Amino acid sequence: MKKGIHPDNYRPVVFKDMSNDEIFITRSTVAAKETIEIDGVTYPLVKLEITSSSHPFFTGKQKLVDTAGRVDKFMSRYGNRKK
């Protein structure tokens, strides 16, 4: 590896999924404004809206969207304007 091109500030960081409160501890250089204490150790905290533990692709749980109802609602409002 080339010297001097990689960051020196790798440290353990907690990533928290806000939708299901699951946490991941990994090494990162990301800047964090908040901290969290886990097992007596204080870590920088990064809050995420969605991760692999809550994303529908990875969990297999899909939310069904009522597209037919939306289309019917649109047509009733803006349907055929030529009349």
PyMOL Python script that loads the backbone (N, CA, C, O; Angstrom):
from pymol import cmd

cmd.read_pdbstr("""\
ATOM      1  N   MET A   1       0.832  -1.183   0.000  1.00  0.00           N
ATOM      2  CA  MET A   1       0.000   0.000   0.000  1.00  0.00           C
ATOM      3  C   MET A   1       0.876   1.244   0.000  1.00  0.00           C
ATOM      4  O   MET A   1       1.985   1.249   0.534  1.00  0.00           O
ATOM      5  N   LYS A   2       0.355   2.283  -0.604  1.00  0.00           N
ATOM      6  CA  LYS A   2       1.078   3.550  -0.600  1.00  0.00           C
ATOM      7  C   LYS A   2       1.012   4.174   0.786  1.00  0.00           C
ATOM      8  O   LYS A   2      -0.006   4.070   1.470  1.00  0.00           O
ATOM      9  N   LYS A   3       2.062   4.800   1.186  1.00  0.00           N
ATOM     10  CA  LYS A   3       2.124   5.449   2.486  1.00  0.00           C
ATOM     11  C   LYS A   3       1.553   6.861   2.387  1.00  0.00           C
ATOM     12  O   LYS A   3       1.736   7.549   1.382  1.00  0.00           O
ATOM     13  N   GLY A   4       0.854   7.286   3.450  1.00  0.00           N
ATOM     14  CA  GLY A   4       0.359   8.648   3.538  1.00  0.00           C
ATOM     15  C   GLY A   4      -0.952   8.933   2.833  1.00  0.00           C
ATOM     16  O   GLY A   4      -1.378  10.087   2.808  1.00  0.00           O
ATOM     17  N   ILE A   5      -1.616   7.934   2.255  1.00  0.00           N
ATOM     18  CA  ILE A   5      -2.883   8.200   1.568  1.00  0.00           C
ATOM     19  C   ILE A   5      -4.090   7.681   2.349  1.00  0.00           C
ATOM     20  O   ILE A   5      -5.229   8.006   2.014  1.00  0.00           O
ATOM     21  N   HIS A   6      -3.851   6.885   3.376  1.00  0.00           N
ATOM     22  CA  HIS A   6      -4.951   6.307   4.147  1.00  0.00           C
ATOM     23  C   HIS A   6      -5.119   7.060   5.468  1.00  0.00           C
ATOM     24  O   HIS A   6      -4.125   7.458   6.075  1.00  0.00           O
ATOM     25  N   PRO A   7      -6.355   7.260   5.923  1.00  0.00           N
ATOM     26  CA  PRO A   7      -6.583   7.990   7.173  1.00  0.00           C
ATOM     27  C   PRO A   7      -6.023   7.225   8.369  1.00  0.00           C
ATOM     28  O   PRO A   7      -5.979   5.995   8.379  1.00  0.00           O
ATOM     29  N   ASP A   8      -5.597   7.984   9.368  1.00  0.00           N
ATOM     30  CA  ASP A   8      -5.018   7.382  10.570  1.00  0.00           C
ATOM     31  C   ASP A   8      -6.022   7.259  11.709  1.00  0.00           C
ATOM     32  O   ASP A   8      -5.727   6.616  12.716  1.00  0.00           O
ATOM     33  N   ASN A   9      -7.185   7.852  11.576  1.00  0.00           N
ATOM     34  CA  ASN A   9      -8.118   7.924  12.697  1.00  0.00           C
ATOM     35  C   ASN A   9      -9.199   6.842  12.683  1.00  0.00           C
ATOM     36  O   ASN A   9     -10.349   7.129  13.016  1.00  0.00           O
ATOM     37  N   TYR A  10      -8.862   5.611  12.308  1.00  0.00           N
ATOM     38  CA  TYR A  10      -9.823   4.516  12.419  1.00  0.00           C
ATOM     39  C   TYR A  10     -10.042   4.230  13.890  1.00  0.00           C
ATOM     40  O   TYR A  10      -9.088   4.131  14.662  1.00  0.00           O
ATOM     41  N   ARG A  11     -11.307   4.098  14.276  1.00  0.00           N
ATOM     42  CA  ARG A  11     -11.654   3.821  15.660  1.00  0.00           C
ATOM     43  C   ARG A  11     -12.984   3.087  15.684  1.00  0.00           C
ATOM     44  O   ARG A  11     -13.719   3.130  14.697  1.00  0.00           O
ATOM     45  N   PRO A  12     -13.319   2.410  16.784  1.00  0.00           N
ATOM     46  CA  PRO A  12     -14.646   1.783  16.879  1.00  0.00           C
ATOM     47  C   PRO A  12     -15.741   2.841  16.931  1.00  0.00           C
ATOM     48  O   PRO A  12     -15.637   3.825  17.664  1.00  0.00           O
ATOM     49  N   VAL A  13     -16.786   2.626  16.146  1.00  0.00           N
ATOM     50  CA  VAL A  13     -17.931   3.535  16.064  1.00  0.00           C
ATOM     51  C   VAL A  13     -19.199   2.702  16.118  1.00  0.00           C
ATOM     52  O   VAL A  13     -19.249   1.600  15.573  1.00  0.00           O
ATOM     53  N   VAL A  14     -20.231   3.231  16.780  1.00  0.00           N
ATOM     54  CA  VAL A  14     -21.534   2.556  16.851  1.00  0.00           C
ATOM     55  C   VAL A  14     -22.448   3.163  15.802  1.00  0.00           C
ATOM     56  O   VAL A  14     -22.619   4.381  15.747  1.00  0.00           O
ATOM     57  N   PHE A  15     -23.037   2.310  14.969  1.00  0.00           N
ATOM     58  CA  PHE A  15     -24.060   2.709  14.011  1.00  0.00           C
ATOM     59  C   PHE A  15     -25.384   2.164  14.535  1.00  0.00           C
ATOM     60  O   PHE A  15     -25.505   0.970  14.806  1.00  0.00           O
ATOM     61  N   LYS A  16     -26.385   3.048  14.678  1.00  0.00           N
ATOM     62  CA  LYS A  16     -27.676   2.653  15.241  1.00  0.00           C
ATOM     63  C   LYS A  16     -28.774   2.835  14.210  1.00  0.00           C
ATOM     64  O   LYS A  16     -28.950   3.918  13.653  1.00  0.00           O
ATOM     65  N   ASP A  17     -29.510   1.761  13.963  1.00  0.00           N
ATOM     66  CA  ASP A  17     -30.664   1.795  13.069  1.00  0.00           C
ATOM     67  C   ASP A  17     -31.844   2.352  13.858  1.00  0.00           C
ATOM     68  O   ASP A  17     -32.286   1.729  14.824  1.00  0.00           O
ATOM     69  N   MET A  18     -32.362   3.512  13.464  1.00  0.00           N
ATOM     70  CA  MET A  18     -33.409   4.181  14.221  1.00  0.00           C
ATOM     71  C   MET A  18     -34.779   3.526  14.046  1.00  0.00           C
ATOM     72  O   MET A  18     -35.674   3.765  14.856  1.00  0.00           O
ATOM     73  N   SER A  19     -34.965   2.706  13.010  1.00  0.00           N
ATOM     74  CA  SER A  19     -36.271   2.093  12.803  1.00  0.00           C
ATOM     75  C   SER A  19     -36.488   0.867  13.680  1.00  0.00           C
ATOM     76  O   SER A  19     -37.630   0.548  14.011  1.00  0.00           O
ATOM     77  N   ASN A  20     -35.414   0.169  14.067  1.00  0.00           N
ATOM     78  CA  ASN A  20     -35.581  -1.002  14.924  1.00  0.00           C
ATOM     79  C   ASN A  20     -34.610  -1.030  16.109  1.00  0.00           C
ATOM     80  O   ASN A  20     -34.541  -2.032  16.819  1.00  0.00           O
ATOM     81  N   ASP A  21     -33.863   0.053  16.331  1.00  0.00           N
ATOM     82  CA  ASP A  21     -32.946   0.222  17.469  1.00  0.00           C
ATOM     83  C   ASP A  21     -31.837  -0.825  17.534  1.00  0.00           C
ATOM     84  O   ASP A  21     -31.302  -1.082  18.612  1.00  0.00           O
ATOM     85  N   GLU A  22     -31.485  -1.425  16.418  1.00  0.00           N
ATOM     86  CA  GLU A  22     -30.359  -2.359  16.393  1.00  0.00           C
ATOM     87  C   GLU A  22     -29.069  -1.567  16.240  1.00  0.00           C
ATOM     88  O   GLU A  22     -29.033  -0.554  15.542  1.00  0.00           O
ATOM     89  N   ILE A  23     -28.011  -2.032  16.895  1.00  0.00           N
ATOM     90  CA  ILE A  23     -26.737  -1.333  16.835  1.00  0.00           C
ATOM     91  C   ILE A  23     -25.660  -2.226  16.234  1.00  0.00           C
ATOM     92  O   ILE A  23     -25.693  -3.449  16.371  1.00  0.00           O
ATOM     93  N   PHE A  24     -24.702  -1.585  15.564  1.00  0.00           N
ATOM     94  CA  PHE A  24     -23.552  -2.260  14.987  1.00  0.00           C
ATOM     95  C   PHE A  24     -22.311  -1.520  15.470  1.00  0.00           C
ATOM     96  O   PHE A  24     -22.264  -0.291  15.424  1.00  0.00           O
ATOM     97  N   ILE A  25     -21.321  -2.250  15.927  1.00  0.00           N
ATOM     98  CA  ILE A  25     -20.048  -1.638  16.303  1.00  0.00           C
ATOM     99  C   ILE A  25     -19.022  -2.069  15.268  1.00  0.00           C
ATOM    100  O   ILE A  25     -18.788  -3.261  15.068  1.00  0.00           O
ATOM    101  N   THR A  26     -18.416  -1.092  14.617  1.00  0.00           N
ATOM    102  CA  THR A  26     -17.412  -1.367  13.600  1.00  0.00           C
ATOM    103  C   THR A  26     -16.381  -0.249  13.619  1.00  0.00           C
ATOM    104  O   THR A  26     -16.563   0.758  14.304  1.00  0.00           O
ATOM    105  N   ARG A  27     -15.320  -0.422  12.882  1.00  0.00           N
ATOM    106  CA  ARG A  27     -14.295   0.607  12.818  1.00  0.00           C
ATOM    107  C   ARG A  27     -14.584   1.538  11.647  1.00  0.00           C
ATOM    108  O   ARG A  27     -14.941   1.093  10.556  1.00  0.00           O
ATOM    109  N   SER A  28     -14.424   2.848  11.893  1.00  0.00           N
ATOM    110  CA  SER A  28     -14.727   3.834  10.869  1.00  0.00           C
ATOM    111  C   SER A  28     -13.975   5.123  11.160  1.00  0.00           C
ATOM    112  O   SER A  28     -13.431   5.312  12.247  1.00  0.00           O
ATOM    113  N   THR A  29     -13.956   6.006  10.165  1.00  0.00           N
ATOM    114  CA  THR A  29     -13.364   7.333  10.336  1.00  0.00           C
ATOM    115  C   THR A  29     -14.442   8.415  10.329  1.00  0.00           C
ATOM    116  O   THR A  29     -14.116   9.602  10.335  1.00  0.00           O
ATOM    117  N   VAL A  30     -15.703   8.033  10.315  1.00  0.00           N
ATOM    118  CA  VAL A  30     -16.804   8.982  10.225  1.00  0.00           C
ATOM    119  C   VAL A  30     -16.821   9.907  11.453  1.00  0.00           C
ATOM    120  O   VAL A  30     -16.559   9.479  12.577  1.00  0.00           O
ATOM    121  N   ALA A  31     -17.136  11.178  11.204  1.00  0.00           N
ATOM    122  CA  ALA A  31     -17.246  12.147  12.293  1.00  0.00           C
ATOM    123  C   ALA A  31     -18.627  12.022  12.925  1.00  0.00           C
ATOM    124  O   ALA A  31     -19.637  12.019  12.221  1.00  0.00           O
ATOM    125  N   ALA A  32     -18.672  11.919  14.252  1.00  0.00           N
ATOM    126  CA  ALA A  32     -19.944  11.770  14.957  1.00  0.00           C
ATOM    127  C   ALA A  32     -20.056  12.842  16.028  1.00  0.00           C
ATOM    128  O   ALA A  32     -19.083  13.158  16.712  1.00  0.00           O
ATOM    129  N   LYS A  33     -21.259  13.398  16.164  1.00  0.00           N
ATOM    130  CA  LYS A  33     -21.501  14.439  17.156  1.00  0.00           C
ATOM    131  C   LYS A  33     -21.969  13.872  18.492  1.00  0.00           C
ATOM    132  O   LYS A  33     -21.787  14.501  19.534  1.00  0.00           O
ATOM    133  N   GLU A  34     -22.568  12.690  18.463  1.00  0.00           N
ATOM    134  CA  GLU A  34     -23.111  12.091  19.678  1.00  0.00           C
ATOM    135  C   GLU A  34     -22.261  10.908  20.108  1.00  0.00           C
ATOM    136  O   GLU A  34     -21.480  10.367  19.325  1.00  0.00           O
ATOM    137  N   THR A  35     -22.426  10.511  21.380  1.00  0.00           N
ATOM    138  CA  THR A  35     -21.732   9.331  21.902  1.00  0.00           C
ATOM    139  C   THR A  35     -22.740   8.432  22.592  1.00  0.00           C
ATOM    140  O   THR A  35     -23.839   8.861  22.943  1.00  0.00           O
ATOM    141  N   ILE A  36     -22.352   7.175  22.781  1.00  0.00           N
ATOM    142  CA  ILE A  36     -23.190   6.202  23.469  1.00  0.00           C
ATOM    143  C   ILE A  36     -22.263   5.318  24.296  1.00  0.00           C
ATOM    144  O   ILE A  36     -21.131   5.039  23.901  1.00  0.00           O
ATOM    145  N   GLU A  37     -22.767   4.880  25.455  1.00  0.00           N
ATOM    146  CA  GLU A  37     -21.975   3.998  26.311  1.00  0.00           C
ATOM    147  C   GLU A  37     -22.540   2.590  26.231  1.00  0.00           C
ATOM    148  O   GLU A  37     -23.725   2.366  26.475  1.00  0.00           O
ATOM    149  N   ILE A  38     -21.675   1.644  25.886  1.00  0.00           N
ATOM    150  CA  ILE A  38     -22.054   0.233  25.787  1.00  0.00           C
ATOM    151  C   ILE A  38     -21.032  -0.569  26.572  1.00  0.00           C
ATOM    152  O   ILE A  38     -19.835  -0.503  26.291  1.00  0.00           O
ATOM    153  N   ASP A  39     -21.504  -1.332  27.565  1.00  0.00           N
ATOM    154  CA  ASP A  39     -20.650  -2.157  28.417  1.00  0.00           C
ATOM    155  C   ASP A  39     -19.526  -1.346  29.056  1.00  0.00           C
ATOM    156  O   ASP A  39     -18.404  -1.836  29.184  1.00  0.00           O
ATOM    157  N   GLY A  40     -19.815  -0.121  29.454  1.00  0.00           N
ATOM    158  CA  GLY A  40     -18.837   0.706  30.134  1.00  0.00           C
ATOM    159  C   GLY A  40     -17.847   1.413  29.232  1.00  0.00           C
ATOM    160  O   GLY A  40     -16.952   2.100  29.725  1.00  0.00           O
ATOM    161  N   VAL A  41     -17.982   1.263  27.920  1.00  0.00           N
ATOM    162  CA  VAL A  41     -17.092   1.913  26.960  1.00  0.00           C
ATOM    163  C   VAL A  41     -17.900   2.948  26.181  1.00  0.00           C
ATOM    164  O   VAL A  41     -19.007   2.661  25.725  1.00  0.00           O
ATOM    165  N   THR A  42     -17.348   4.148  26.028  1.00  0.00           N
ATOM    166  CA  THR A  42     -18.021   5.213  25.291  1.00  0.00           C
ATOM    167  C   THR A  42     -17.553   5.207  23.845  1.00  0.00           C
ATOM    168  O   THR A  42     -16.354   5.238  23.566  1.00  0.00           O
ATOM    169  N   TYR A  43     -18.527   5.166  22.915  1.00  0.00           N
ATOM    170  CA  TYR A  43     -18.248   5.135  21.485  1.00  0.00           C
ATOM    171  C   TYR A  43     -18.907   6.336  20.808  1.00  0.00           C
ATOM    172  O   TYR A  43     -19.919   6.833  21.303  1.00  0.00           O
ATOM    173  N   PRO A  44     -18.362   6.814  19.690  1.00  0.00           N
ATOM    174  CA  PRO A  44     -19.092   7.783  18.865  1.00  0.00           C
ATOM    175  C   PRO A  44     -20.334   7.100  18.282  1.00  0.00           C
ATOM    176  O   PRO A  44     -20.293   5.915  17.952  1.00  0.00           O
ATOM    177  N   LEU A  45     -21.443   7.849  18.155  1.00  0.00           N
ATOM    178  CA  LEU A  45     -22.706   7.286  17.684  1.00  0.00           C
ATOM    179  C   LEU A  45     -23.121   7.941  16.381  1.00  0.00           C
ATOM    180  O   LEU A  45     -23.152   9.167  16.270  1.00  0.00           O
ATOM    181  N   VAL A  46     -23.445   7.094  15.375  1.00  0.00           N
ATOM    182  CA  VAL A  46     -23.970   7.559  14.100  1.00  0.00           C
ATOM    183  C   VAL A  46     -25.358   6.937  13.946  1.00  0.00           C
ATOM    184  O   VAL A  46     -25.505   5.715  13.974  1.00  0.00           O
ATOM    185  N   LYS A  47     -26.379   7.793  13.784  1.00  0.00           N
ATOM    186  CA  LYS A  47     -27.755   7.315  13.639  1.00  0.00           C
ATOM    187  C   LYS A  47     -28.092   7.171  12.161  1.00  0.00           C
ATOM    188  O   LYS A  47     -27.835   8.070  11.360  1.00  0.00           O
ATOM    189  N   LEU A  48     -28.678   6.016  11.810  1.00  0.00           N
ATOM    190  CA  LEU A  48     -29.066   5.732  10.433  1.00  0.00           C
ATOM    191  C   LEU A  48     -30.563   5.451  10.372  1.00  0.00           C
ATOM    192  O   LEU A  48     -31.134   4.879  11.301  1.00  0.00           O
ATOM    193  N   GLU A  49     -31.193   5.858   9.273  1.00  0.00           N
ATOM    194  CA  GLU A  49     -32.623   5.614   9.103  1.00  0.00           C
ATOM    195  C   GLU A  49     -32.912   4.172   8.682  1.00  0.00           C
ATOM    196  O   GLU A  49     -33.921   3.592   9.083  1.00  0.00           O
ATOM    197  N   ILE A  50     -32.029   3.605   7.881  1.00  0.00           N
ATOM    198  CA  ILE A  50     -32.261   2.250   7.377  1.00  0.00           C
ATOM    199  C   ILE A  50     -30.927   1.543   7.212  1.00  0.00           C
ATOM    200  O   ILE A  50     -29.954   2.133   6.743  1.00  0.00           O
ATOM    201  N   THR A  51     -30.889   0.271   7.602  1.00  0.00           N
ATOM    202  CA  THR A  51     -29.690  -0.560   7.459  1.00  0.00           C
ATOM    203  C   THR A  51     -30.111  -1.917   6.913  1.00  0.00           C
ATOM    204  O   THR A  51     -31.275  -2.122   6.566  1.00  0.00           O
ATOM    205  N   SER A  52     -29.173  -2.829   6.841  1.00  0.00           N
ATOM    206  CA  SER A  52     -29.502  -4.161   6.336  1.00  0.00           C
ATOM    207  C   SER A  52     -30.454  -4.903   7.273  1.00  0.00           C
ATOM    208  O   SER A  52     -31.123  -5.842   6.842  1.00  0.00           O
ATOM    209  N   SER A  53     -30.530  -4.503   8.543  1.00  0.00           N
ATOM    210  CA  SER A  53     -31.445  -5.175   9.468  1.00  0.00           C
ATOM    211  C   SER A  53     -32.881  -4.693   9.328  1.00  0.00           C
ATOM    212  O   SER A  53     -33.795  -5.319   9.867  1.00  0.00           O
ATOM    213  N   SER A  54     -33.100  -3.579   8.606  1.00  0.00           N
ATOM    214  CA  SER A  54     -34.470  -3.091   8.444  1.00  0.00           C
ATOM    215  C   SER A  54     -34.881  -2.881   6.992  1.00  0.00           C
ATOM    216  O   SER A  54     -36.047  -2.586   6.732  1.00  0.00           O
ATOM    217  N   HIS A  55     -33.977  -3.019   6.050  1.00  0.00           N
ATOM    218  CA  HIS A  55     -34.298  -2.809   4.641  1.00  0.00           C
ATOM    219  C   HIS A  55     -35.114  -3.988   4.102  1.00  0.00           C
ATOM    220  O   HIS A  55     -34.759  -5.140   4.353  1.00  0.00           O
ATOM    221  N   PRO A  56     -36.192  -3.724   3.371  1.00  0.00           N
ATOM    222  CA  PRO A  56     -37.045  -4.812   2.868  1.00  0.00           C
ATOM    223  C   PRO A  56     -36.313  -5.823   1.991  1.00  0.00           C
ATOM    224  O   PRO A  56     -36.688  -6.995   1.975  1.00  0.00           O
ATOM    225  N   PHE A  57     -35.292  -5.409   1.272  1.00  0.00           N
ATOM    226  CA  PHE A  57     -34.560  -6.346   0.423  1.00  0.00           C
ATOM    227  C   PHE A  57     -33.884  -7.428   1.255  1.00  0.00           C
ATOM    228  O   PHE A  57     -33.866  -8.595   0.861  1.00  0.00           O
ATOM    229  N   PHE A  58     -33.330  -7.050   2.402  1.00  0.00           N
ATOM    230  CA  PHE A  58     -32.611  -7.998   3.240  1.00  0.00           C
ATOM    231  C   PHE A  58     -33.521  -8.741   4.205  1.00  0.00           C
ATOM    232  O   PHE A  58     -33.220  -9.874   4.581  1.00  0.00           O
ATOM    233  N   THR A  59     -34.629  -8.127   4.617  1.00  0.00           N
ATOM    234  CA  THR A  59     -35.521  -8.773   5.583  1.00  0.00           C
ATOM    235  C   THR A  59     -36.565  -9.648   4.908  1.00  0.00           C
ATOM    236  O   THR A  59     -37.100 -10.563   5.533  1.00  0.00           O
ATOM    237  N   GLY A  60     -36.864  -9.380   3.635  1.00  0.00           N
ATOM    238  CA  GLY A  60     -37.867 -10.155   2.923  1.00  0.00           C
ATOM    239  C   GLY A  60     -39.290  -9.694   3.206  1.00  0.00           C
ATOM    240  O   GLY A  60     -40.241 -10.310   2.724  1.00  0.00           O
ATOM    241  N   LYS A  61     -39.452  -8.633   3.971  1.00  0.00           N
ATOM    242  CA  LYS A  61     -40.785  -8.110   4.282  1.00  0.00           C
ATOM    243  C   LYS A  61     -41.033  -6.875   3.429  1.00  0.00           C
ATOM    244  O   LYS A  61     -40.373  -5.850   3.597  1.00  0.00           O
ATOM    245  N   GLN A  62     -41.972  -6.977   2.528  1.00  0.00           N
ATOM    246  CA  GLN A  62     -42.298  -5.878   1.635  1.00  0.00           C
ATOM    247  C   GLN A  62     -43.571  -5.193   2.106  1.00  0.00           C
ATOM    248  O   GLN A  62     -44.488  -5.846   2.605  1.00  0.00           O
ATOM    249  N   LYS A  63     -43.625  -3.886   1.948  1.00  0.00           N
ATOM    250  CA  LYS A  63     -44.845  -3.145   2.229  1.00  0.00           C
ATOM    251  C   LYS A  63     -45.635  -3.028   0.930  1.00  0.00           C
ATOM    252  O   LYS A  63     -45.101  -2.596  -0.091  1.00  0.00           O
ATOM    253  N   LEU A  64     -46.886  -3.408   0.973  1.00  0.00           N
ATOM    254  CA  LEU A  64     -47.722  -3.316  -0.213  1.00  0.00           C
ATOM    255  C   LEU A  64     -48.305  -1.912  -0.310  1.00  0.00           C
ATOM    256  O   LEU A  64     -48.829  -1.377   0.667  1.00  0.00           O
ATOM    257  N   VAL A  65     -48.211  -1.334  -1.474  1.00  0.00           N
ATOM    258  CA  VAL A  65     -48.734   0.006  -1.707  1.00  0.00           C
ATOM    259  C   VAL A  65     -50.020  -0.129  -2.511  1.00  0.00           C
ATOM    260  O   VAL A  65     -50.074  -0.861  -3.499  1.00  0.00           O
ATOM    261  N   ASP A  66     -51.032   0.571  -2.085  1.00  0.00           N
ATOM    262  CA  ASP A  66     -52.335   0.522  -2.745  1.00  0.00           C
ATOM    263  C   ASP A  66     -52.290   1.411  -3.987  1.00  0.00           C
ATOM    264  O   ASP A  66     -52.818   2.523  -3.976  1.00  0.00           O
ATOM    265  N   THR A  67     -51.661   0.921  -5.056  1.00  0.00           N
ATOM    266  CA  THR A  67     -51.539   1.733  -6.265  1.00  0.00           C
ATOM    267  C   THR A  67     -52.872   1.878  -6.974  1.00  0.00           C
ATOM    268  O   THR A  67     -53.143   2.918  -7.574  1.00  0.00           O
ATOM    269  N   ALA A  68     -53.709   0.850  -6.914  1.00  0.00           N
ATOM    270  CA  ALA A  68     -55.010   0.936  -7.582  1.00  0.00           C
ATOM    271  C   ALA A  68     -55.856   2.017  -6.925  1.00  0.00           C
ATOM    272  O   ALA A  68     -56.531   2.778  -7.618  1.00  0.00           O
ATOM    273  N   GLY A  69     -55.831   2.096  -5.612  1.00  0.00           N
ATOM    274  CA  GLY A  69     -56.578   3.134  -4.910  1.00  0.00           C
ATOM    275  C   GLY A  69     -56.077   4.517  -5.251  1.00  0.00           C
ATOM    276  O   GLY A  69     -56.864   5.459  -5.350  1.00  0.00           O
ATOM    277  N   ARG A  70     -54.768   4.652  -5.432  1.00  0.00           N
ATOM    278  CA  ARG A  70     -54.190   5.940  -5.796  1.00  0.00           C
ATOM    279  C   ARG A  70     -54.604   6.355  -7.206  1.00  0.00           C
ATOM    280  O   ARG A  70     -54.909   7.520  -7.462  1.00  0.00           O
ATOM    281  N   VAL A  71     -54.609   5.385  -8.109  1.00  0.00           N
ATOM    282  CA  VAL A  71     -55.009   5.682  -9.483  1.00  0.00           C
ATOM    283  C   VAL A  71     -56.478   6.079  -9.527  1.00  0.00           C
ATOM    284  O   VAL A  71     -56.843   7.035 -10.211  1.00  0.00           O
ATOM    285  N   ASP A  72     -57.314   5.357  -8.808  1.00  0.00           N
ATOM    286  CA  ASP A  72     -58.750   5.690  -8.766  1.00  0.00           C
ATOM    287  C   ASP A  72     -58.967   7.078  -8.180  1.00  0.00           C
ATOM    288  O   ASP A  72     -59.796   7.838  -8.680  1.00  0.00           O
ATOM    289  N   LYS A  73     -58.241   7.411  -7.140  1.00  0.00           N
ATOM    290  CA  LYS A  73     -58.367   8.728  -6.524  1.00  0.00           C
ATOM    291  C   LYS A  73     -57.936   9.817  -7.499  1.00  0.00           C
ATOM    292  O   LYS A  73     -58.582  10.860  -7.596  1.00  0.00           O
ATOM    293  N   PHE A  74     -56.836   9.571  -8.226  1.00  0.00           N
ATOM    294  CA  PHE A  74     -56.363  10.536  -9.213  1.00  0.00           C
ATOM    295  C   PHE A  74     -57.398  10.717 -10.320  1.00  0.00           C
ATOM    296  O   PHE A  74     -57.704  11.845 -10.706  1.00  0.00           O
ATOM    297  N   MET A  75     -57.934   9.617 -10.828  1.00  0.00           N
ATOM    298  CA  MET A  75     -58.905   9.687 -11.916  1.00  0.00           C
ATOM    299  C   MET A  75     -60.190  10.386 -11.476  1.00  0.00           C
ATOM    300  O   MET A  75     -60.801  11.109 -12.262  1.00  0.00           O
ATOM    301  N   SER A  76     -60.605  10.176 -10.222  1.00  0.00           N
ATOM    302  CA  SER A  76     -61.822  10.847  -9.766  1.00  0.00           C
ATOM    303  C   SER A  76     -61.595  12.356  -9.630  1.00  0.00           C
ATOM    304  O   SER A  76     -62.520  13.141  -9.838  1.00  0.00           O
ATOM    305  N   ARG A  77     -60.399  12.756  -9.289  1.00  0.00           N
ATOM    306  CA  ARG A  77     -60.104  14.187  -9.168  1.00  0.00           C
ATOM    307  C   ARG A  77     -59.841  14.844 -10.514  1.00  0.00           C
ATOM    308  O   ARG A  77     -60.428  15.875 -10.844  1.00  0.00           O
ATOM    309  N   TYR A  78     -58.945  14.229 -11.292  1.00  0.00           N
ATOM    310  CA  TYR A  78     -58.461  14.881 -12.518  1.00  0.00           C
ATOM    311  C   TYR A  78     -58.843  14.146 -13.779  1.00  0.00           C
ATOM    312  O   TYR A  78     -58.452  14.562 -14.869  1.00  0.00           O
ATOM    313  N   GLY A  79     -59.588  13.076 -13.669  1.00  0.00           N
ATOM    314  CA  GLY A  79     -59.983  12.194 -14.759  1.00  0.00           C
ATOM    315  C   GLY A  79     -59.998  12.808 -16.152  1.00  0.00           C
ATOM    316  O   GLY A  79     -58.982  13.316 -16.626  1.00  0.00           O
ATOM    317  N   ASN A  80     -61.100  12.760 -16.773  1.00  0.00           N
ATOM    318  CA  ASN A  80     -61.220  13.252 -18.130  1.00  0.00           C
ATOM    319  C   ASN A  80     -61.655  14.709 -18.072  1.00  0.00           C
ATOM    320  O   ASN A  80     -62.829  14.991 -17.832  1.00  0.00           O
ATOM    321  N   ARG A  81     -60.743  15.628 -18.286  1.00  0.00           N
ATOM    322  CA  ARG A  81     -61.013  17.065 -18.190  1.00  0.00           C
ATOM    323  C   ARG A  81     -61.687  17.624 -19.429  1.00  0.00           C
ATOM    324  O   ARG A  81     -62.101  18.784 -19.427  1.00  0.00           O
ATOM    325  N   LYS A  82     -61.809  16.836 -20.486  1.00  0.00           N
ATOM    326  CA  LYS A  82     -62.383  17.330 -21.745  1.00  0.00           C
ATOM    327  C   LYS A  82     -63.896  17.399 -21.699  1.00  0.00           C
ATOM    328  O   LYS A  82     -64.493  17.997 -22.594  1.00  0.00           O
ATOM    329  N   LYS A  83     -64.545  16.821 -20.707  1.00  0.00           N
ATOM    330  CA  LYS A  83     -66.011  16.822 -20.649  1.00  0.00           C
ATOM    331  C   LYS A  83     -66.574  18.176 -20.392  1.00  0.00           C
ATOM    332  O   LYS A  83     -67.792  18.334 -20.317  1.00  0.00           O
TER     333      LYS A  83
END
""", "prot")
cmd.dss("prot")
cmd.show_as("cartoon", "prot")
cmd.util.cbc("prot")
cmd.orient("prot")
